[in-house]
Amino acid sequence: MSNRAIAITVLILIIATGYLLVKGDGDIDMGGEKHGAEALHVDEKKPAETTAPAAPTAEPAKK
């Protein structure tokens, strides 16, 4: 591959990357791992969904 072809390929990749960054939603965070109030949290499941149903208990014998 010639130097000209390599230069053209690199230029096309740079232009494509710039286009995608400009046309994207712009919400790119390169700050690394977050802790505390600025961290995004996944919604927790409801307690009813996380617990298994209770096993039936034996009723005392009636007299």
N, CA, C and O of each residue as an XYZ file, in Angstrom:
252
protein
N       0.857     -1.171      0.000
C       0.000      0.000      0.000
C       0.905      1.237      0.000
O       1.883      1.316      0.743
N       0.560      2.159     -0.823
C       1.399      3.355     -0.950
C       1.124      4.346      0.187
O       0.118      4.258      0.891
N       2.039      5.272      0.334
C       1.880      6.303      1.364
C       0.655      7.163      1.096
O      -0.010      7.615      2.029
N       0.363      7.385     -0.160
C      -0.806      8.197     -0.524
C      -2.092      7.492     -0.078
O      -2.994      8.141      0.451
N      -2.188      6.188     -0.281
C      -3.383      5.442      0.102
C      -3.548      5.428      1.620
O      -4.665      5.540      2.126
N      -2.448      5.292      2.341
C      -2.506      5.313      3.806
C      -2.968      6.676      4.302
O      -3.799      6.755      5.207
N      -2.444      7.744      3.722
C      -2.830      9.104      4.126
C      -4.310      9.356      3.843
O      -5.002      9.962      4.661
N      -4.793      8.900      2.701
C      -6.211      9.092      2.355
C      -7.091      8.292      3.315
O      -8.127      8.790      3.756
N      -6.697      7.068      3.643
C      -7.465      6.235      4.574
C      -7.530      6.879      5.956
O      -8.598      6.916      6.568
N      -6.418      7.378      6.448
C      -6.390      8.035      7.757
C      -7.259      9.286      7.737
O      -7.987      9.546      8.695
N      -7.192     10.052      6.674
C      -8.013     11.262      6.558
C      -9.502     10.925      6.556
O     -10.295     11.613      7.199
N      -9.882      9.877      5.841
C     -11.287      9.466      5.806
C     -11.743      9.016      7.195
O     -12.856      9.335      7.612
N     -10.904      8.286      7.906
C     -11.265      7.845      9.255
C     -11.405      9.023     10.219
O     -12.300      9.024     11.065
N     -10.545     10.009     10.104
C     -10.633     11.202     10.954
C     -11.913     11.972     10.665
O     -12.589     12.424     11.589
N     -12.245     12.122      9.401
C     -13.474     12.835      9.022
C     -14.702     12.073      9.506
O     -15.641     12.679     10.022
N     -14.708     10.748      9.346
C     -15.850      9.947      9.790
C     -16.019     10.026     11.303
O     -17.144     10.127     11.794
N     -14.924      9.981     12.041
C     -14.989     10.086     13.495
C     -15.528     11.445     13.922
O     -16.377     11.521     14.810
N     -15.054     12.498     13.313
C     -15.550     13.836     13.621
C     -17.025     13.987     13.320
O     -17.763     14.599     14.092
N     -17.461     13.428     12.192
C     -18.876     13.494     11.817
C     -19.740     12.776     12.852
O     -20.774     13.298     13.268
N     -19.317     11.580     13.269
C     -20.105     10.833     14.249
C     -20.150     11.536     15.600
O     -21.172     11.489     16.284
N     -19.062     12.183     15.992
C     -19.059     12.910     17.258
C     -19.962     14.136     17.208
O     -20.625     14.464     18.192
N     -19.990     14.811     16.068
C     -20.825     16.010     15.937
C     -22.299     15.634     15.835
O     -23.147     16.287     16.444
N     -22.609     14.602     15.080
C     -24.008     14.215     14.859
C     -24.570     13.349     15.987
O     -25.779     13.124     16.041
N     -23.730     12.868     16.875
C     -24.193     12.046     17.991
C     -24.944     12.891     18.996
O     -25.098     14.099     18.820
N     -25.414     12.237     20.063
C     -26.195     12.970     21.052
C     -25.347     13.891     21.909
O     -25.895     14.720     22.636
N     -24.044     13.776     21.849
C     -23.167     14.694     22.553
C     -23.020     14.417     24.034
O     -22.418     15.216     24.751
N     -23.551     13.315     24.504
C     -23.480     12.994     25.921
C     -22.339     12.013     26.166
O     -22.561     10.886     26.609
N     -21.134     12.445     25.879
C     -19.956     11.606     26.037
C     -19.226     12.047     27.303
O     -18.879     13.218     27.454
N     -18.999     11.098     28.208
C     -18.333     11.400     29.464
C     -17.035     10.614     29.530
O     -17.054      9.393     29.685
N     -15.918     11.299     29.414
C     -14.618     10.647     29.454
C     -13.986     10.785     30.839
O     -12.770     10.650     30.976
N     -14.794     11.051     31.867
C     -14.291     11.310     33.202
C     -13.920     10.079     34.007
O     -13.344     10.205     35.087
N     -14.233      8.897     33.511
C     -13.894      7.689     34.244
C     -15.007      7.263     35.182
O     -16.155      7.687     35.048
N     -14.647      6.424     36.125
C     -15.629      5.867     37.052
C     -16.155      6.945     37.994
O     -15.390      7.771     38.493
N     -17.463      6.932     38.234
C     -18.102      7.943     39.080
C     -18.526      7.330     40.405
O     -18.906      6.161     40.475
N     -18.454      8.132     41.444
C     -18.896      7.727     42.775
C     -19.716      8.859     43.368
O     -19.510     10.029     43.044
N     -20.630      8.504     44.224
C     -21.399      9.520     44.933
C     -22.621      9.974     44.162
O     -23.242      9.190     43.445
N     -22.964     11.249     44.313
C     -24.208     11.777     43.768
C     -24.208     11.804     42.243
O     -25.272     11.687     41.635
N     -23.052     11.952     41.611
C     -23.032     12.048     40.158
C     -23.105     10.694     39.466
O     -23.220     10.641     38.242
N     -23.041      9.602     40.215
C     -23.108      8.255     39.636
C     -24.538      7.935     39.226
O     -25.490      8.310     39.910
N     -24.678      7.244     38.112
C     -25.996      6.808     37.662
C     -26.309      5.475     38.330
O     -25.468      4.578     38.378
N     -27.531      5.360     38.844
C     -27.920      4.130     39.522
C     -29.011      3.437     38.721
O     -29.890      4.080     38.147
N     -28.935      2.119     38.695
C     -29.969      1.328     38.044
C     -31.139      1.198     39.006
O     -30.950      1.013     40.209
N     -32.355      1.298     38.464
C     -33.534      1.161     39.312
C     -33.550     -0.206     39.973
O     -33.311     -1.231     39.333
N     -33.835     -0.199     41.260
C     -33.895     -1.454     41.996
C     -35.244     -2.115     41.754
O     -36.252     -1.446     41.528
N     -35.241     -3.453     41.808
C     -36.487     -4.188     41.622
C     -37.362     -4.029     42.854
O     -36.879     -3.758     43.954
N     -38.645     -4.202     42.647
C     -39.582     -4.139     43.763
C     -39.341     -5.333     44.680
O     -38.947     -6.399     44.206
N     -39.570     -5.177     45.992
C     -39.350     -6.295     46.916
C     -40.152     -7.536     46.547
O     -39.673     -8.650     46.759
N     -41.344     -7.384     46.008
C     -42.161     -8.539     45.649
C     -41.501     -9.342     44.527
O     -41.674    -10.559     44.462
N     -40.764     -8.695     43.664
C     -40.119     -9.387     42.549
C     -38.830    -10.087     42.985
O     -38.424    -11.072     42.368
N     -38.199     -9.597     44.018
C     -36.902    -10.140     44.404
C     -37.013    -11.301     45.377
O     -36.075    -12.091     45.491
N     -38.142    -11.429     46.089
C     -38.268    -12.498     47.073
C     -39.054    -13.655     46.477
O     -39.963    -13.453     45.673
N     -38.699    -14.854     46.874
C     -39.416    -16.048     46.433
C     -40.714    -16.150     47.226
O     -40.787    -15.680     48.362
N     -41.734    -16.757     46.636
C     -42.984    -16.900     47.391
C     -42.767    -17.793     48.608
O     -41.982    -18.740     48.576
N     -43.478    -17.469     49.672
C     -43.312    -18.208     50.935
C     -43.866    -19.623     50.767
O     -44.884    -19.835     50.108
N     -43.179    -20.576     51.373
C     -43.624    -21.960     51.331
C     -44.862    -22.104     52.207
O     -44.942    -21.482     53.267
N     -45.827    -22.914     51.782
C     -47.035    -23.091     52.614
C     -46.677    -23.765     53.938
O     -45.858    -24.683     53.987
N     -47.305    -23.292     54.999
C     -47.028    -23.853     56.318
C     -48.121    -24.853     56.672
O     -49.270    -24.707     56.256
N     -47.761    -25.842     57.423
C     -48.732    -26.854     57.841
C     -49.616    -26.260     58.925
O     -49.129    -25.652     59.878
N     -50.914    -26.442     58.768
C     -51.861    -25.934     59.768
C     -51.969    -26.957     60.897
O     -51.889    -28.160     60.651
N     -52.152    -26.485     62.135
C     -52.315    -27.432     63.237
C     -53.611    -28.256     63.060
O     -54.608    -27.766     62.529
N     -53.563    -29.477     63.506
C     -54.726    -30.358     63.386
C     -55.860    -29.854     64.272
O     -55.642    -29.443     65.411
N     -57.082    -29.893     63.724
C     -58.257    -29.432     64.480
C     -58.825    -30.599     65.268
O     -58.806    -31.735     64.795
N     -59.327    -30.330     66.458
C     -59.939    -31.384     67.301
C     -61.418    -31.317     67.249
O     -62.096    -32.119     67.891
